[in-house]
């Protein structure tokens, strides 16, 4: 959907969207529109007890006296900030997407948050209909343009074009990857897709199986050895300051020999949500030409059962030299991350490392789909991540790391097991496993198992792939590397 900006004026076609603050008073253009419609708008508000509560909306169809096909009146509450503006913009899009109107004019009360309203609407407009060939017209969005009428049009336009539009592109980039089926998105095709970032000035380096064998990334390669699709590792580098985020990228996860139940296994195409977040974040920082030095690295594998698959009980030697007894082949993400963490720290000596992964079902049990979990060996980094997440509505909740949990990873024949000795504290023991590969480097692990995909739409996030982590990482780079 196209987002544009114009001077405040009532439209001659399409839909008209009017904002009303808490209390329900029509002011400015809204009052003019009500007068032109002989009070029809205020009467509709009174009849529906509409008082301007944030994100509450009513619709008046074809009001006499106005050129607009319909008028949507939406509440903006008592305090309109950028975060609420995004949600209001997303709510406007969702309310009008299938209304039949091809365009809408949103009369916005302030310049400062006008760009945020456009961002929210554009994020809400994401759809992945690539493989749907029989959609009826009524099921397709008709709304293709949102014009935001703000007091300072030029300032709002600049803000959106320099920042908001780049975020929309980056989030859509990540959502597309997560939405693709496993027969289309596999390690080689995923790596090819990431080369698109080169056009933005990101250097993209792809390691194939031979290169990974030479690097001795055995824990990563062990996950991939049961698949006909060979592993890839992709390093993306935007040069400028310090601080690389990193993630795993399991393109499809059956569980390997420790195979998952068949019910819901199709959802495992989403298991690369962490890597997609890193790819999207790289697009965001490059798109806005961030004054930072950011490295993103993703390990791309398929975890499949076959005659060549890794077996429970196998022992592998990681890139760091530490040995791992593989108790459960379905705990594969941490094996991928183990090699990536050690490699990126040795090669780049970063100021800080952040990894993202849809790592454990235990995290979903703990936080459902509202928060992602964060584990860190550095309080300042953890606080920066939590703050960045709050600013963009990608919420984090911190979990503990402690030696008591570390003991649950002890193995009788190797340096460690890949899962804890019991089902207790599964997300924590996974983080404790990763901690063994970072040394003293400031590090944070984000378990996004419950937030990479949603079955319930939110104002700026349609059902499906969320792109969770893209905006959080981009905001972290702004706050920590560019401040």
N, C-alpha and C positions, 0 to 999 in steps of 0.2 A: 504494500500500500504506500502511496506517495503522501508525504507530509510536507506541507508548505505553510507559509506565513503571509498574512496580509493585514492591512489597516482595518480596524474595527468598522464593520458595516453589516447590515442585514443582507443575506444572500438573496439572489433572484431565482435560485433553483436549489434542488437538493434538500438536505436536512439542515435544520438550524439547531444548535446545541447551546443552551444557556446555563450558566453556573449560578447557583444561589447559595449564599452563606447561611450558616445556622441562624434560624429565626424566620427564614422564608421570605425575605424582602426582595422584590424585583427592582434592580437598579440599572441605570445607564441604558445600554441597548436592550437589555431585558425588559425594562419598563416601556421603552419605545415599542418593542414587539408586542407587548401586552396591550398597549393602547391601540395599535393598528389592528389587533385581533379583537377589539371591543371587550377586553377583559377576559377573554376565554382562557388565557394561561393562568391568571390568578384564580379564576373560578375552579380550574382543574386542580390546582394546588390545594385549595381549601377543601374541595370534595374528597381528595385522597389523603388529607391530613399531612401533606408534605411540608416539612419545616427546614429543609436544607441540610439534613443529616448527611454526613460524608458518604458518598457513593450511592445514596438512595436516588432513584430516578423515576420520573413519570413521562409519558409520551402523549402528545396531542397530535392527532392525525389531521392533515389538511385544514388548518385553522383558517377561517375566512379572514381576509384582509392582509394576509401574508403570502409572499410568493413561495415560501418554503413548503415542501411536500409534507413535512412533519416537523414538530418541535420536540426535542428531548430536553427536559429540565433536570439537571443533576446537581446534587448537593455537594458542597466542598467543605462542610463542617465549620468549626470555629477558627482553626489555624491551618492555613493552606501552606504546606511546605513542599519541597521537591518530591519527597517520598510519597505523600498523599497525591500530589499532582500526577505522578506516574500511574497510580491506581485509578484515579479518575479518568485519565486518558484511555487506559485499558478497558475500563467499564464502558466508556462511550463507544469504543470500537465494537465491543461484544454486543452492545444493545442495538447497534445499527448495521452490523455486518450483513445480515440477511434480510434487512428491512425492505430492500428494493431500491433504496436510494444509492446512487452511484457516487455522490459526493456529500460531504457534510462540512459545515462551517461551525467551528467551536469558538464562541466568544469567551475569551479568557480574561480574568480580572487583573492580572499582573504580569509584568514582563519576566521577572526573575524565574518563575517556575513554568513558563510557557513551553520551553524546550523539553522539560521533564514530562509534560503532558503529551507532547508529540512522541517522545521516546516510549512512554507507556503504551500508547495506542499502537505504535509500530511493532512493539514486542508482542502485543496481544494478537496482532494480525498474522502471526506465523502459522503456516499450515504445511503439512507434508502429504500432499495428494498425488505424488509422483506415480503411484501404481494404481490409482483409482480411475478406472476408465468408464464407469457407468453412473457417475454422479448426476443427479437431476439438477436443473438450474436452481431450483429452490434451495438446494443444499450447498450451493456455491456462494461464497461471499459476493455481494454486489458492490459493496463499498470499496472504491479504489483510490479515493483521495480524501484526505482530511486537511482542511484549511484552518489554521489557528489564527484568529483575529486577536492580536495582542497589542497593548499600548505602544511599545517600542518594537516595531516589526523587525528592523534591521538587527538589533541586539539578539532577539529571540532566534532569528534565522541563523545568525553566526554561531550561536551557542549550539544549535541543533546540528548544523552542518559540520562543525569542527569536532563535536564530541558525540552527541546522541546518535547520529547516523552510523558512526563507526562502531558503537556498541551494538546497535541492531544487527549490523552485518556480522559481527563477531559471534553474537549469541546464535544467530541463524546458522552460521558455519558449524558451530558445535552441535546444535540440534539436528542438523541434517545428517551428520555422521552417526549420531546415536540412533536416529530413526531408520537408517538403512538396514535391510535384512542381511543375515550372515552370508548368503550366497552372492551378494553384491559387494559387501564390505568385508574384506579379509586382509591379512597383513600387507600383501603387495599392493592391492588397490588402495588401501588406506594410505600407505606411504606415498603413492602416486598423487593422491588427493591433497596431501599436505604440501606438495611442491607448489601449489597455488600461492603459497605465502611468499615465494621468491619474488613475485611481481610487486610486493609491498616493501621489498628490501630486506627480507629475512633470509639469512643463509640456511639452507636445508641440506643436511648430510644424512644419507641413508646407508645403514649397515645391513648387508645381507647375511645369510647363514654362515658363509665362509669367514666373513669379517668377525662375526660374533664368536665363532669357534676360535679364531686367532686371539680374540680378546679374553677368551676363557669365561664367557658369561654362561656358565653351566646351569645355574638355577633357572635362568630364563629359558635356555634351550631345552631343558628337561621338560618344561611345561608344553613346549611346542612339538616334541618328538613324536607324538601320536597322530599328528595331523599331516595330511598331504600338502597343506599350505605352510610354507616355510616362514620362519620368524623374520621380523624386521625390527630394527631400532632406528628411530628418526630423531636427530638432534636439530633443533631450530634455534637460531641465535639472532637476536636483535641487539645491536651494539650501542652502548651508551653509558651505563653506570654499574650497578651490582645487583645480584639477587635472582637466581633462577628457580622458578617453580618446576617441579617434575611430576610425572604420573605414570601409572601402568596403562596398557591398552589391549585387554583380552577381547578380541573381536567376536568370539563366540565361546561360551563356556558350558560344556556338558557336565563338567566335573571330572572328566577323564575316567580312569578305571574306578575311582570312587564316584560313580555316576549319580547324577541328581535324579530325583523323581521326575517322571514324564510330565506331570501336571505343571504347567507354567514354564516349562523349559524354553519355550519360544521367547520368553522375556530376557533370556541371557544374551541376546544381541545387544542389550543395554549395558553389558558388563564393561564396556570400554568408555563409560561416561566420564571417568577421570581424565583419560587421555584426550577426549574431545574438549573438556574444559581447558586443558592446557593449550591445545591447538587454537581454540577460540580466543584465549587470553593473548596468545602470541599475535593473533590477527588484530586484536584490539589495540595493543601497545604499538604495533607497527603502523596500524591505520592512522593513529593520531600522532605518530612520530614521537613517542615518549622519550624523554631525556633520561634514559636508563639503559643498563646493560642486562638483558634478560635472556636466559637460556631455558628452553623447554625441551624436555626429552621424553619420548614415549616408547614403550616396549610393546610391540604388536605381535600377538600370538593367538593361535586357536588352541583350546584345550579339548582334545578329542580322545575317545577310547579306540584303541586299535592294537594290533600285534606288536607295534613298536612303542606304545605309550609307556610313560613312566609308571612304575608300580609302587603301591604302598610298601614302605620298607626300604626303598632305594635310598642311597646316600649320594649326594652331589656336592661338589666343591664350588663355592660361589666365587665371583670375581675378586672378592676381598680375601680369599683364601680360607674363609671359615667353611666348615662342613655342615650340611643339613641333612637330617634323616627325614624323608618325606613320609609322614604318617598318613596323610590324607591328600590325595591329588586334587581335591576340590578346593584346597586352600592354596590356590596357585598364584593369586595376585601378589601376595607377599614375596613369592619366589622371583617374580618378574621385577618387583620393586627393589629387592635386595641388591641385585646386580646394578640396576640403574643408579641407586643412591650412592653406592660405593664408587661407581665410575664417574659420575658427575662431580662428586666431591674431590676425587683425585685429579681429574682433568682441569676443572675450572676454579678450584679453591674458592667457592662462593662465600659471600657474606652470610647468606642464609639459604636454606632449602625448604621448599614446601612440596609435599607430595599429595596427590588426590587419587582416591580409588573407591570404587564401589566394592569395598573389601569384605564386609561381613554382614550376614543376616542378623547377627546379634545387635548391630547398630540400629537396624530397623525395629527390633523388639524394644530397644531402650528409648528411642526418640521418635518412632513412627516416621512420618514423612514431613515433619515440621522443621527439624534442625538436622544439621550434619554434626558429627562429633569431631573434636579437635584434640590432638595429643601433641605435646611439645616438651622439649628439654630446655626451653627458653621462655621465660615469662613475658618478656617484652614482645617477642614475636607472636606469641599466643594472643596477647592483648591487642596487638595491631590487626591480626586476622579477625578477631571477634568484632572489633570496631569497624573494619572494612565491610564485614558481612552485614552488620546492622545498618550501615549506610545504604546498602543496595538491596536489602531484604533477602539476603542469603545468610540465614542465621546459623550460628555455631554455638555448641555447648562443649565446654572443656571437660575432659575425662582425665583421671590420674594415670601416672606412670610410677611404678614402684618395684623395688627388688623382689618383694613378695610374689608379684605376678611373674617376674622373670624366672623364678625357680620352676614355674609350671612348664617351661620350655626345655628342661633338662632331658638329654638323651643318653642312654647307656652306651651308645656306640659312635656318636658324632658330637659336634660342638653344640648342637641344638636340634629340637624337633621343629617341624613347621606349623604345628598346632599345639595348644595347651594340653596338659595331661587330663583335663576334664572339660566338660562343656561350659563350665562357669567362666564368666568374664571373657568371652570370646573376642570381643572387639579390643579389649585391653591387651590380651596376650598377643594379638596380631600386631598391635602397635609396639609392644615390647620386643617382638621379633625384629621389626624394622629398625628400632633404636640401636640394635647391635651393629648396624651397618653405617652409622653416621658419625661415630666418634664424638668429638667435641663441637662439631659444626652446629650452629643454631639451626634447629630443624623442627618442622611441624608436619604432622600427618593428619589429613582430613579424610575421614571415612564418610563418603557421600552415598552410601548404599540406599538410603531412604529418600534422597533428594534429587537423584539424577533423572527420575521419571515420575510423572504424577498421573493418577487416574481421575483427579479432580481439578478442574480449571480454577485458576486464580486470576485476578484482574490483568496481570501482565504475562501470565504463563498459561497457554492453552494446555489441554490434556496432551500427554505424551512426553517427549523429551524436553527437559527444562533448560538445559544449558547451564545448570547450576555450577558455579565456580568461575565462569568467565568474568563476570562483573566483579566478583569478590577479588580475584587475582589482579585484575586491572586496577581496582581501587587500592589494593595493597601496594602495587608499584607506584601509584600516585603519591600515597601517603608516606611510604618508607623511602623510596628511591628518588623521588622527585621533589620532595618537600624541602 
